[in-house]
Amino acid sequence: MIVSLPYGDGLVLDTEDAIALLKILARAEKWHEKYHTTQQPTEGNGHKARESFSSYHCYGFERSGGCGSAKVLNNTLYQTAKMAGKPGGE
């Protein structure tokens, strides 16, 4: 089976492992670190001071996008993809 995760390539696993992984991911939360930067004018000298900080966010997956999905991969397609290997340019 192919397990597809949001924002990434799929993972090829046997059926039992794919189901186990999806069950684990269903209990997972999404982690996001966001970098912020601002420039504030300083008094008198015309220069701008740069301030930066990170904020951290942890939340559940949206029901529509979910934490992943799975689809059956037939053996012929799997063997063809194995022969092709990693795509060029990567």
DSSP file (Angstrom, degrees, kcal/mol; ACC not computed):
  #  RESIDUE AA STRUCTURE BP1 BP2  ACC     N-H-->O    O-->H-N    N-H-->O    O-->H-N    TCO  KAPPA ALPHA  PHI   PSI    X-CA   Y-CA   Z-CA
    1    1 A M              0   0    0      0, 0.0    12,-2.4     0, 0.0     2,-0.5   0.000 360.0 360.0 360.0 154.3    0.0    0.0    0.0
    2    2 A I  E     -AB  12  71A   0     69,-2.8    69,-1.6    10,-0.2     2,-0.6  -0.937 360.0-159.2-105.4 124.2    1.0    3.6   -0.5
    3    3 A V  E     -AB  11  70A   0      8,-3.1     8,-2.7    -2,-0.5     2,-0.5  -0.922   9.3-158.0-102.0 120.6    0.6    5.9    2.6
    4    4 A S  E     -AB  10  69A   0     65,-2.6    65,-1.8    -2,-0.6     6,-0.2  -0.867   4.6-163.1-102.6 128.5    0.5    9.5    1.6
    5    5 A L    >   -     0   0    0      4,-0.6     3,-1.1    -2,-0.5    63,-0.2  -0.784  35.7 -88.6-104.9 151.5    1.3   12.1    4.2
    6    6 A P  T 3  S+     0   0    0      0, 0.0     3,-0.1     0, 0.0    -1,-0.1  -0.342 109.1   5.9 -58.6 137.2    0.4   15.8    3.9
    7    7 A Y  T 3  S+     0   0    0      1,-0.2     2,-0.3    -3,-0.0    -3,-0.0   0.828 119.3  73.8  62.2  37.4    3.1   17.8    2.1
    8    8 A G  S <  S-     0   0    0     -3,-1.1    -1,-0.2     0, 0.0    -3,-0.1  -0.975  83.2 -78.5-162.3 176.9    5.3   14.9    1.2
    9    9 A D        -     0   0    0     -2,-0.3    -4,-0.6     1,-0.1     2,-0.1  -0.305  55.6 -95.2 -76.1 167.0    5.9   11.8   -1.0
   10   10 A G  E     -A    4   0A   0     -6,-0.2     2,-0.4    -2,-0.1    -6,-0.2  -0.420  28.0-134.4 -81.9 160.4    4.2    8.5   -0.3
   11   11 A L  E     -A    3   0A   0     -8,-2.7    -8,-3.1    -2,-0.1     2,-0.6  -0.956  12.7-138.7-114.5 133.8    5.6    5.7    1.8
   12   12 A V  E     +A    2   0A   0     -2,-0.4     2,-0.3   -10,-0.2   -10,-0.2  -0.847  37.2 153.8 -97.1 122.1    5.3    2.1    0.5
   13   13 A L        -     0   0    0    -12,-2.4     2,-0.0    -2,-0.6    -2,-0.0  -0.936  47.4 -96.6-139.0 158.9    4.4   -0.4    3.2
   14   14 A D     >  -     0   0    0     -2,-0.3     4,-2.5     1,-0.1     5,-0.2  -0.361  50.0 -99.1 -71.1 166.8    2.8   -3.8    3.4
   15   15 A T  H  > S+     0   0    0      1,-0.2     4,-2.4     2,-0.2     5,-0.2   0.890 120.4  48.8 -58.2 -47.1   -0.9   -3.7    4.3
   16   16 A E  H  > S+     0   0    0      1,-0.2     4,-2.2     2,-0.2    -1,-0.2   0.915 114.1  45.9 -62.0 -43.6   -0.6   -4.5    8.0
   17   17 A D  H  > S+     0   0    0      2,-0.2     4,-2.6     1,-0.2    -1,-0.2   0.882 111.5  52.8 -66.6 -38.2    2.1   -1.9    8.5
   18   18 A A  H  X S+     0   0    0     -4,-2.5     4,-2.4     2,-0.2    -2,-0.2   0.918 110.6  46.9 -63.7 -43.1    0.2    0.8    6.5
   19   19 A I  H  X S+     0   0    0     -4,-2.4     4,-2.1    -5,-0.2    -2,-0.2   0.922 112.7  49.7 -64.4 -43.5   -2.9    0.2    8.7
   20   20 A A  H  X S+     0   0    0     -4,-2.2     4,-2.0    -5,-0.2    -2,-0.2   0.911 111.6  49.0 -60.9 -43.0   -0.9    0.4   11.9
   21   21 A L  H  X S+     0   0    0     -4,-2.6     4,-2.8     1,-0.2    -2,-0.2   0.913 110.4  49.9 -64.1 -43.6    0.8    3.6   10.7
   22   22 A L  H  X S+     0   0    0     -4,-2.4     4,-1.7     1,-0.2    -1,-0.2   0.862 108.8  52.8 -65.1 -34.9   -2.5    5.3    9.8
   23   23 A K  H  X S+     0   0    0     -4,-2.1     4,-0.6     2,-0.2    -1,-0.2   0.907 111.7  46.0 -65.1 -40.9   -3.9    4.3   13.2
   24   24 A I  H >< S+     0   0    0     -4,-2.0     3,-1.3     1,-0.2     4,-0.4   0.931 111.9  50.9 -65.7 -45.7   -0.9    6.0   14.9
   25   25 A L  H >< S+     0   0    0     -4,-2.8     3,-1.1     1,-0.3    -1,-0.2   0.806  99.5  65.2 -63.5 -29.4   -1.2    9.1   12.7
   26   26 A A  H 3< S+     0   0    0     -4,-1.7    -1,-0.3     1,-0.3    -2,-0.2   0.769 105.4  45.1 -64.4 -24.0   -4.9    9.4   13.5
   27   27 A R  T << S+     0   0    0     -3,-1.3    -1,-0.3    -4,-0.6    -2,-0.2   0.491  97.1 102.5 -94.0  -4.9   -3.9   10.1   17.2
   28   28 A A    <   -     0   0    0     -3,-1.1    33,-0.5    -4,-0.4     2,-0.3  -0.342  60.1-143.6 -79.5 158.2   -1.1   12.5   16.2
   29   29 A E        -     0   0    0     31,-0.1     2,-0.4    -2,-0.1    31,-0.2  -0.858  23.5-109.4-115.1 156.9   -1.2   16.3   16.3
   30   30 A K  E     -C   59   0B   0     29,-3.3    29,-2.1    -2,-0.3     2,-0.4  -0.702  27.5-155.3 -88.2 135.6    0.3   18.7   13.9
   31   31 A W  E     +C   58   0B   0     -2,-0.4     2,-0.4    27,-0.2    27,-0.2  -0.919  14.5 177.7-111.6 135.1    3.4   20.7   15.0
   32   32 A H  E     -C   57   0B   0     25,-2.6    25,-2.6    -2,-0.4     2,-0.5  -0.987  15.7-164.3-142.2 130.3    4.3   24.0   13.4
   33   33 A E  E     -C   56   0B   0     -2,-0.4     2,-0.5    23,-0.2    23,-0.2  -0.964  13.8-164.7-111.4 125.8    7.1   26.5   14.1
   34   34 A K  E     -C   55   0B   0     21,-2.8    21,-2.7    -2,-0.5     2,-0.4  -0.947   8.6-147.2-117.3 126.8    6.6   29.9   12.6
   35   35 A Y  E     -C   54   0B   0     -2,-0.5     2,-0.4    19,-0.2    19,-0.2  -0.779  16.8-168.1 -92.8 130.9    9.4   32.5   12.3
   36   36 A H  E     +C   53   0B   0     17,-3.2    17,-2.1    -2,-0.4     2,-0.4  -0.932   8.1 178.8-119.3 141.9    8.4   36.1   12.6
   37   37 A T  E     +C   52   0B   0     -2,-0.4     2,-0.3    15,-0.2    15,-0.2  -0.996   2.0 176.9-141.6 140.6   10.5   39.2   11.8
   38   38 A T  E     -C   51   0B   0     13,-3.0    13,-2.8    -2,-0.4     2,-0.5  -0.950  21.3-142.0-136.7 157.4    9.6   42.8   12.0
   39   39 A Q  E     -C   50   0B   0     -2,-0.3    11,-0.2    11,-0.2    -2,-0.0  -0.984  20.0-172.2-122.5 120.9   11.4   46.1   11.4
   40   40 A Q  E     -C   49   0B   0      9,-3.0     9,-3.2    -2,-0.5     2,-0.1  -0.916  27.7-114.2-112.5 135.4   10.5   49.0   13.7
   41   41 A P  E     -C   48   0B   0      0, 0.0     2,-0.3     0, 0.0     7,-0.2  -0.449  31.0-138.5 -64.8 137.7   11.8   52.6   13.3
   42   42 A T     >  -     0   0    0      5,-2.7     4,-0.6    -2,-0.1     2,-0.3  -0.648  30.1 -89.6 -94.1 157.4   14.1   53.6   16.1
   43   43 A E  T  4 S-     0   0    0     -2,-0.3     2,-1.0     1,-0.2     4,-0.1  -0.471  92.6 -16.3 -71.4 128.2   13.8   57.1   17.7
   44   44 A G  T  4 S+     0   0    0     -2,-0.3    -1,-0.2     1,-0.2    -2,-0.0  -0.121 116.6  74.4  84.4 -38.4   15.9   59.8   16.1
   45   45 A N  T  4 S-     0   0    0     -2,-1.0    -1,-0.2     2,-0.1    -2,-0.1   0.530  89.6-127.4 -96.9  -2.0   18.5   58.1   13.9
   46   46 A G     <  +     0   0    0     -4,-0.6     2,-0.1     1,-0.3    -3,-0.1   0.406  68.2 123.0  78.3  -4.9   16.3   57.0   11.0
   47   47 A H        -     0   0    0     -4,-0.1    -5,-2.7    -6,-0.0     2,-0.5  -0.481  58.3-128.4 -86.0 160.9   17.4   53.4   11.2
   48   48 A K  E     -C   41   0B   0     -7,-0.2     2,-0.4    -2,-0.1    -1,-0.0  -0.929  12.9-140.1-112.0 133.9   15.1   50.5   11.7
   49   49 A A  E     -C   40   0B   0     -9,-3.2    -9,-3.0    -2,-0.5     2,-0.5  -0.742  16.8-138.1 -89.2 137.1   15.6   47.9   14.4
   50   50 A R  E     -C   39   0B   0     -2,-0.4     2,-0.4   -11,-0.2   -11,-0.2  -0.826  18.8-172.6 -98.9 130.5   14.9   44.3   13.4
   51   51 A E  E     +C   38   0B   0    -13,-2.8   -13,-3.0    -2,-0.5     2,-0.4  -0.978   6.6 177.1-120.9 134.2   13.0   42.1   15.9
   52   52 A S  E     +C   37   0B   0     -2,-0.4     2,-0.3   -15,-0.2   -15,-0.2  -0.983   7.1 154.5-137.7 150.9   12.6   38.4   15.3
   53   53 A F  E     -C   36   0B   0    -17,-2.1   -17,-3.2    -2,-0.4     2,-0.4  -0.972  31.8-121.3-162.0 164.4   11.0   35.6   17.2
   54   54 A S  E     -C   35   0B   0     -2,-0.3     2,-0.4   -19,-0.2   -19,-0.2  -0.903  15.6-157.4-114.1 145.0    9.4   32.2   16.7
   55   55 A S  E     -C   34   0B   0    -21,-2.7   -21,-2.8    -2,-0.4     2,-0.4  -0.922  11.5-145.4-116.5 150.5    6.0   31.1   17.7
   56   56 A Y  E     -C   33   0B   0     -2,-0.4     2,-0.4   -23,-0.2   -23,-0.2  -0.932  14.2-172.6-121.2 138.5    5.1   27.4   18.2
   57   57 A H  E     -C   32   0B   0    -25,-2.6   -25,-2.6    -2,-0.4     2,-0.4  -0.993   9.1-177.9-136.3 135.4    1.7   25.8   17.4
   58   58 A C  E     +C   31   0B   0     -2,-0.4     2,-0.3   -27,-0.2   -27,-0.2  -0.992  23.8 143.7-133.9 124.9    0.3   22.3   18.1
   59   59 A Y  E     -C   30   0B   0    -29,-2.1   -29,-3.3    -2,-0.4    -2,-0.0  -0.974  46.8 -87.9-156.8 163.5   -3.2   21.4   16.9
   60   60 A G        -     0   0    0     -2,-0.3     2,-0.2   -31,-0.2   -31,-0.1  -0.297  49.7 -96.4 -73.5 160.5   -5.2   18.6   15.5
   61   61 A F        -     0   0    0    -33,-0.5     2,-0.2   -35,-0.1     6,-0.1  -0.487  41.4-106.1 -74.7 147.4   -5.5   17.8   11.8
   62   62 A E     >  -     0   0    0      4,-0.2     4,-3.1    -2,-0.2    -1,-0.1  -0.499  24.9-125.9 -70.9 143.8   -8.5   19.2    9.9
   63   63 A R  T  4 S+     0   0    0      1,-0.2    -1,-0.1     2,-0.2     4,-0.1   0.858 106.5  53.9 -61.3 -35.8  -11.0   16.5    9.1
   64   64 A S  T  4 S+     0   0    0      1,-0.2    -1,-0.2     2,-0.1    -3,-0.0   0.913 120.3  29.4 -69.0 -42.2  -11.0   17.3    5.4
   65   65 A G  T  4 S-     0   0    0     -3,-0.1     3,-0.3     1,-0.0    -2,-0.2   0.827  93.8-174.9 -86.8 -33.8   -7.2   17.0    4.9
   66   66 A G     <  -     0   0    0     -4,-3.1    -4,-0.2     1,-0.2     3,-0.1   0.030  43.8 -77.3  64.8-176.9   -6.6   14.4    7.6
   67   67 A C  S    S-     0   0    0      1,-0.3     2,-0.3    -6,-0.1    -1,-0.2   0.432  98.2 -37.3-100.0  -1.1   -3.2   13.1    8.7
   68   68 A G        -     0   0    0     -3,-0.3    -1,-0.3   -63,-0.2     2,-0.3  -0.905  51.6-137.2 162.2 173.0   -2.8   10.8    5.7
   69   69 A S  E     -B    4   0A   0    -65,-1.8   -65,-2.6    -2,-0.3     2,-0.3  -0.933  11.4-143.9-148.6 169.5   -4.4    8.4    3.3
   70   70 A A  E     -B    3   0A   0     -2,-0.3     2,-0.3   -67,-0.2   -67,-0.2  -0.982  11.9-179.0-139.5 150.1   -3.7    5.0    1.8
   71   71 A K  E     -B    2   0A   0    -69,-1.6   -69,-2.8    -2,-0.3     2,-0.2  -0.987  36.1-100.1-145.4 152.7   -4.3    3.3   -1.5
   72   72 A V        -     0   0    0     -2,-0.3     2,-0.6   -71,-0.2    -2,-0.0  -0.508  29.5-155.2 -74.8 136.3   -3.6   -0.1   -2.8
   73   73 A L        -     0   0    0     -2,-0.2     2,-0.1     4,-0.0    -1,-0.0  -0.959  14.4-136.2-113.4 117.1   -0.5   -0.4   -5.0
   74   74 A N     >  -     0   0    0     -2,-0.6     4,-2.3     1,-0.1     5,-0.1  -0.381  20.1-116.1 -74.8 156.6   -0.5   -3.4   -7.4
   75   75 A N  H  > S+     0   0    0      1,-0.2     4,-2.8     2,-0.2     5,-0.2   0.834 111.3  56.0 -62.8 -36.8    2.6   -5.5   -7.8
   76   76 A T  H  > S+     0   0    0      2,-0.2     4,-2.2     1,-0.2    -1,-0.2   0.939 111.1  43.7 -62.7 -47.0    3.2   -4.6  -11.4
   77   77 A L  H  > S+     0   0    0      2,-0.2     4,-2.6     1,-0.2    -2,-0.2   0.905 113.6  52.3 -64.3 -40.7    3.2   -0.9  -10.7
   78   78 A Y  H  X S+     0   0    0     -4,-2.3     4,-2.3     2,-0.2    -2,-0.2   0.939 110.9  46.2 -59.9 -48.5    5.4   -1.4   -7.7
   79   79 A Q  H  X S+     0   0    0     -4,-2.8     4,-2.0     1,-0.2    -1,-0.2   0.882 112.7  50.8 -64.0 -38.5    8.0   -3.4   -9.6
   80   80 A T  H  X S+     0   0    0     -4,-2.2     4,-1.9    -5,-0.2    -1,-0.2   0.922 111.4  47.6 -64.2 -44.3    8.0   -0.8  -12.4
   81   81 A A  H  X S+     0   0    0     -4,-2.6     4,-1.8     1,-0.2    -2,-0.2   0.875 109.5  54.0 -65.3 -37.5    8.6    2.0  -10.0
   82   82 A K  H  < S+     0   0    0     -4,-2.3    -1,-0.2     1,-0.2    -2,-0.2   0.907 108.9  48.6 -62.2 -42.3   11.4    0.0   -8.2
   83   83 A M  H  < S+     0   0    0     -4,-2.0    -1,-0.2     1,-0.2    -2,-0.2   0.881 109.7  52.3 -65.6 -36.8   13.2   -0.4  -11.6
   84   84 A A  H  < S-     0   0    0     -4,-1.9    -1,-0.2    -5,-0.1    -2,-0.2   0.837  91.9-177.8 -69.4 -32.0   12.8    3.3  -12.3
   85   85 A G     <  -     0   0    0     -4,-1.8    -1,-0.1    -5,-0.1    -2,-0.1  -0.214  45.0  -3.6  68.8-158.9   14.3    4.3   -9.0
   86   86 A K  S    S-     0   0    0      1,-0.1     4,-0.1    -4,-0.1    -4,-0.0  -0.429  84.5-104.6 -69.2 138.5   14.7    7.8   -7.8
   87   87 A P    >   -     0   0    0      0, 0.0     3,-0.9     0, 0.0    -1,-0.1  -0.291  41.4-100.2 -63.0 148.9   13.6   10.5  -10.3
   88   88 A G  T 3  S+     0   0    0      1,-0.2    -3,-0.0     2,-0.1     0, 0.0  -0.289 102.4  35.8 -65.7 152.6   16.4   12.4  -12.1
   89   89 A G  T 3         0   0    0      1,-0.0    -1,-0.2    -2,-0.0     0, 0.0   0.489 360.0 360.0  83.8   3.1   17.4   15.9  -10.9
   90   90 A E    <         0   0    0     -3,-0.9    -2,-0.1    -4,-0.1    -1,-0.0   0.397 360.0 360.0-114.1 360.0   16.9   15.1   -7.2
